Amino acid sequence: MNKLFFRLYVFVIIFSSCTDDKKDITSEKSCNSLEEERKIPEEALKLMRNYSQITNFKDNYLFFRDGDSLIFDDKIKKSIDELMNAPSIKDMFTFPYVKGEEYLIEKENDPGRIRNIDFFKKIYGSTKEKVQDSLVKIIWCPKTINQAIYATKINNVAEKLQKISDVLDNKPHLTKYIKNPGGTFNWRNILNTDRLSMHSFGMTIDINVDFSDYWQWSCQCNDEKEPLNYINRIPIEIVEIFEQEGFIWGGKWYHFDTMHFEYRPELLD
């Protein structure tokens, strides 16, 4: 959705709800003043544009369709470790993600790797069983690979992966990088951490491990403070195809994971 159009859309919805003499108590509680709407942080607006489950922002809280809410900004200054292990929703935007070919790998710069797990549980499901209920099968590159994979239908993630598959299916020079995908849905923690993996939500895909590089494999360690030497063998052409549909690439992280693609459209907005 065009950013200007979205702002106008939010303005009209809020204005209409705030001026309706017949509004009930529920709508009254969820109604921001026009002045409050103008104060919505840009990061919150990006989330609202890209996740239909979010219905409102008020008093530093995001509100969801089911009536629940989550604090947006805890206003706590954090170290890198704290950002990784206890981020607020706003903290997820700490490192800007640069779309396209011109990106720079810098120490501790992991755009998109900071994740507020409570937020993603609200979007995709709070348990393995709830996420599984939303999974649908797609055929990954039916002409060249023809492998079944499973992804969430929420936010049209599976549909977007199928679009990516259709594009890649017509680029045989890229087939070796995307065959034998390393996986989509898998409710688990990230290797050597207590943090829930994004694979738990069915909105990621790992492509061919044989052509992938991962920081823990490279340094043969799991200490995030260890100096790293960046390695990548994945063509940027593949990355740009994924980014077009709202997926970020783990190869743009200092703690690189070059097989990893994750649906995070708010970081590409």
C-alpha positions in Angstrom: 0.0 0.0 0.0 1.3 3.4 -0.9 2.6 5.2 2.2 0.8 8.5 1.6 -2.4 6.6 0.8 -2.1 4.6 4.0 -1.7 7.7 6.1 -4.8 9.2 4.5 -6.7 5.9 5.0 -5.8 5.9 8.7 -6.8 9.5 9.0 -10.2 8.9 7.4 -10.9 5.8 9.5 -9.9 7.6 12.7 -11.9 10.7 11.8 -15.0 8.7 10.9 -14.9 6.6 14.1 -14.2 9.6 16.3 -17.1 11.7 14.9 -19.7 8.9 14.8 -22.3 9.8 17.4 -23.5 6.2 17.5 -20.1 4.6 18.3 -20.2 2.1 21.1 -17.9 1.8 24.1 -15.6 -0.7 22.3 -15.0 1.6 19.3 -14.7 4.6 21.7 -11.8 2.8 23.5 -10.0 2.1 20.2 -10.5 5.6 18.8 -7.4 7.7 18.6 -7.7 11.5 18.4 -6.4 13.0 15.2 -3.6 14.5 17.2 -2.6 11.1 18.5 -2.7 9.6 15.0 -0.2 12.2 13.9 2.1 11.1 16.7 2.1 7.4 15.7 5.8 6.4 15.3 6.9 5.6 11.7 7.9 2.1 12.8 4.4 1.5 14.2 2.9 2.7 11.0 5.1 0.3 9.0 3.8 -2.6 11.1 0.2 -1.4 10.7 0.6 -1.2 6.9 2.0 -4.7 6.7 0.1 -6.8 9.3 -3.6 -6.7 9.1 -3.9 -8.3 12.5 -3.0 -4.9 14.0 -6.0 -2.7 14.5 -4.8 0.3 16.3 -1.9 2.2 18.1 -2.6 4.2 21.2 -0.6 5.3 24.3 2.5 3.3 23.2 0.5 0.1 22.6 -0.3 -1.9 19.5 -3.8 -3.4 19.5 -4.7 -6.6 17.8 -7.9 -8.0 16.3 -8.5 -10.3 19.2 -8.5 -7.4 21.6 -5.0 -8.0 23.1 -2.3 -5.4 23.1 1.5 -5.2 23.3 3.7 -2.4 24.5 5.5 -0.9 21.5 8.5 0.9 23.1 9.8 0.0 26.5 12.1 3.0 26.4 15.0 1.0 27.9 18.4 1.6 26.5 19.9 -1.8 25.8 23.2 -3.5 25.1 23.5 -5.7 22.0 22.9 -8.8 24.1 19.8 -7.2 25.6 18.5 -6.2 22.2 18.9 -9.8 21.0 17.4 -11.4 24.1 14.8 -8.9 25.4 13.8 -6.4 22.6 10.8 -4.3 22.5 8.8 -4.2 19.3 10.4 -0.9 18.4 13.8 -2.4 19.0 13.3 -4.6 15.9 14.0 -1.5 13.8 17.3 -0.8 15.4 19.4 -1.7 12.4 17.9 -0.5 9.0 17.7 -3.2 6.4 19.1 -2.0 3.0 17.2 -3.5 0.1 19.1 -4.5 -3.1 22.7 -5.0 -4.1 24.4 -2.1 -2.3 24.6 -3.3 1.3 27.4 -3.1 3.9 28.4 -5.8 6.5 29.4 -4.0 9.7 30.2 -5.4 13.1 27.1 -6.1 15.2 24.8 -4.8 12.4 22.1 -7.5 12.1 19.1 -5.8 10.4 16.1 -8.0 11.1 17.8 -10.4 13.5 16.4 -8.6 16.5 12.9 -10.0 17.1 10.2 -9.5 19.7 8.8 -13.1 19.9 5.5 -12.0 21.6 4.8 -9.9 18.5 5.2 -12.8 16.1 3.2 -15.1 18.3 0.4 -12.6 18.0 0.7 -12.6 14.3 1.3 -16.3 13.4 0.3 -18.3 16.5 1.5 -18.7 20.1 2.0 -22.5 20.0 3.3 -25.1 17.6 -0.3 -26.4 17.1 -1.7 -23.0 16.3 1.0 -22.3 13.7 0.5 -25.8 12.2 -3.2 -25.0 11.7 -2.3 -22.2 9.3 0.2 -24.1 7.2 -0.4 -24.9 3.6 1.5 -27.0 1.1 3.2 -25.4 -1.9 5.3 -27.0 -4.6 8.7 -25.5 -4.7 9.8 -24.9 -8.3 7.6 -27.6 -9.8 9.4 -27.6 -13.2 13.0 -27.9 -11.9 12.8 -29.1 -8.3 9.2 -30.2 -7.6 9.5 -30.4 -3.8 6.6 -30.0 -1.4 7.2 -27.4 1.4 4.9 -25.9 4.0 4.4 -22.3 4.9 1.8 -20.2 6.7 -1.1 -18.8 4.8 -1.3 -15.9 7.2 -0.4 -12.6 5.5 -0.3 -14.5 2.2 3.2 -15.8 3.1 2.7 -19.1 1.3 1.3 -17.3 -1.8 4.3 -15.0 -1.9 6.7 -18.0 -1.6 4.9 -19.6 -4.5 5.4 -16.4 -6.6 9.1 -16.5 -5.7 9.2 -20.2 -6.7 7.5 -19.4 -10.0 10.2 -16.8 -10.8 13.1 -19.0 -9.8 11.7 -21.9 -11.7 12.4 -20.0 -14.9 16.0 -19.3 -14.0 17.8 -22.6 -14.4 21.2 -21.0 -13.7 20.0 -20.5 -10.1 18.6 -24.0 -9.6 21.7 -25.4 -7.7 21.3 -22.7 -5.0 17.7 -23.4 -4.3 17.2 -27.1 -4.6 17.0 -29.3 -1.5 15.8 -26.4 0.6 16.9 -26.7 4.2 13.4 -26.2 5.6 10.5 -23.9 6.3 8.3 -24.7 9.3 10.1 -26.1 12.4 9.1 -25.2 15.9 12.5 -24.9 17.6 15.0 -22.6 19.2 17.8 -21.0 17.3 21.0 -23.1 17.5 22.8 -22.7 20.8 20.3 -20.1 22.2 17.1 -19.9 24.1 15.5 -17.8 21.4 12.6 -19.2 19.4 13.5 -19.5 15.7 11.5 -17.7 13.1 11.1 -21.1 11.4 8.6 -21.8 14.3 6.1 -19.5 12.5 6.2 -20.9 9.0 7.3 -17.6 7.4 10.9 -18.5 6.6 12.8 -20.7 4.2 16.3 -22.0 4.2 17.6 -22.7 0.7 20.3 -25.2 -0.3 22.6 -25.8 2.6 25.4 -27.0 0.3 25.9 -23.4 -1.0 25.2 -21.6 2.3 27.3 -20.1 5.0 26.5 -19.6 8.7 28.5 -17.6 11.2 28.6 -20.4 13.8 30.0 -22.8 11.2 32.5 -20.3 10.0 34.0 -19.4 13.4 33.3 -22.9 14.9 31.9 -21.1 17.9 28.6 -19.8 19.3 29.9 -16.7 21.0 28.2 -13.7 19.4 31.0 -11.4 20.5 33.6 -13.5 18.5 35.1 -11.6 15.5 33.7 -13.0 12.2 34.9 -13.2 8.7 32.0 -12.7 6.3 31.4 -15.4 3.7 28.7 -15.6 1.0 28.1 -17.8 -2.0 24.4 -16.9 -2.7 23.9 -14.7 -5.8 22.3 -11.3 -5.2 19.8 -12.1 -8.0 18.2 -14.6 -5.7 18.1 -12.1 -2.8 16.4 -9.4 -4.9 13.7 -11.9 -6.0 12.9 -12.7 -2.4 13.0 -9.0 -1.3 10.5 -8.1 -4.0 8.0 -10.2 -2.1 8.8 -8.9 1.4 11.5 -11.4 2.5 14.7 -10.2 4.1 18.0 -12.1 3.7 20.2 -13.4 6.6 23.2 -12.7 4.4 22.9 -9.0 5.2 23.7 -9.7 8.8 27.1 -9.5 10.5 26.1 -12.8 12.1 25.4 -14.1 8.6 23.0 -16.9 7.7 23.1 -16.9 3.9 20.6 -19.7 3.4 17.9 -17.9 5.4 15.0 -15.8 4.0 12.4 -14.4 6.4 9.1 -12.6 5.7 9.6 -9.2 7.3 7.9 -6.6 4.9 8.0 -3.9 7.6 11.8 -3.7 7.2 11.5 -3.3 3.4 8.7 -0.7 3.6 
